[in-house]
Amino acid sequence: MTATMNISLPDSMKAFVDARVKARGYGSHSEYLRDLVRKDELEAAKDALRALVAEGLASPPGRDWGDFKASLVARAEEHRAASRPRDEA
């Protein structure tokens, strides 16, 4: 689906857009503006990814999988031992 937008630009900006469309081989002003929006969307996605990386780097270190698994196995064994009837223990 395509939506239409009308924008108002000062003469100096209109001249700049006209020059960019011509110099970069865009077929229309709309094509140029769509390209600008796509590039801005990409930058926004990169910014979001950078923020997630920074959040991950700032978080406490994770546990080693082997150590974590061993602690789970030990807890399961403790639970099984506590759940057994006394005469089986």
VMD Tcl script that draws the C-alpha trace (Angstrom):
set ca {
  {0.00 0.00 0.00}
  {1.25 3.46 -0.84}
  {0.30 6.65 0.95}
  {0.73 10.17 -0.35}
  {2.41 12.92 1.65}
  {2.73 16.56 0.73}
  {5.60 18.51 2.22}
  {6.55 22.16 2.20}
  {10.18 23.15 1.79}
  {11.90 26.50 1.72}
  {13.19 27.43 -1.74}
  {16.78 26.67 -0.74}
  {15.88 23.13 0.36}
  {13.80 22.55 -2.77}
  {16.81 23.59 -4.87}
  {19.03 21.22 -2.88}
  {16.60 18.31 -3.39}
  {16.33 19.10 -7.11}
  {20.13 19.07 -7.41}
  {20.45 15.78 -5.49}
  {17.78 14.09 -7.59}
  {19.59 15.12 -10.76}
  {23.14 14.43 -9.53}
  {22.37 11.01 -8.09}
  {20.14 9.83 -10.90}
  {16.90 9.47 -8.99}
  {13.81 9.20 -11.16}
  {11.79 11.55 -8.98}
  {11.72 13.54 -5.79}
  {9.69 10.73 -4.22}
  {12.38 8.18 -5.06}
  {15.01 10.39 -3.43}
  {12.93 10.89 -0.29}
  {12.11 7.16 -0.04}
  {15.84 6.44 -0.19}
  {16.49 8.94 2.60}
  {13.79 7.35 4.76}
  {15.19 3.84 4.12}
  {18.65 5.01 5.17}
  {17.20 6.63 8.30}
  {15.31 3.40 9.13}
  {18.57 1.46 8.79}
  {20.35 3.90 11.11}
  {17.53 3.57 13.66}
  {17.88 -0.23 13.55}
  {21.65 0.07 14.01}
  {21.12 2.41 16.97}
  {18.72 -0.09 18.56}
  {21.23 -2.90 18.04}
  {24.05 -0.80 19.51}
  {21.87 -0.12 22.57}
  {21.22 -3.86 23.02}
  {24.94 -4.63 22.71}
  {25.75 -1.93 25.28}
  {23.09 -3.35 27.61}
  {24.57 -6.81 27.24}
  {28.10 -5.59 27.87}
  {26.94 -3.73 30.99}
  {25.14 -6.77 32.41}
  {26.82 -9.10 34.90}
  {28.71 -12.03 33.43}
  {26.74 -15.17 32.74}
  {27.39 -18.51 34.36}
  {29.40 -21.24 32.72}
  {26.98 -23.80 31.24}
  {28.83 -26.75 32.78}
  {28.69 -25.22 36.27}
  {25.03 -24.29 35.84}
  {24.12 -27.78 34.63}
  {26.00 -29.37 37.54}
  {24.11 -27.19 40.03}
  {20.79 -28.21 38.44}
  {21.71 -31.90 38.61}
  {22.73 -31.52 42.27}
  {19.46 -29.78 43.11}
  {17.49 -32.49 41.31}
  {19.34 -35.18 43.28}
  {18.64 -33.34 46.55}
  {14.96 -33.08 45.61}
  {14.78 -36.80 44.74}
  {16.50 -37.74 48.00}
  {14.13 -35.56 50.01}
  {11.11 -37.00 48.17}
  {11.97 -40.67 48.79}
  {10.15 -42.47 51.56}
  {12.38 -42.93 54.61}
  {12.55 -46.71 54.32}
  {14.08 -46.45 50.79}
  {16.78 -43.99 51.78}
}
mol new
graphics top color blue
foreach p $ca { graphics top sphere $p radius 0.5 }
foreach p [lrange $ca 0 end-1] q [lrange $ca 1 end] { graphics top cylinder $p $q radius 0.2 }
display resetview
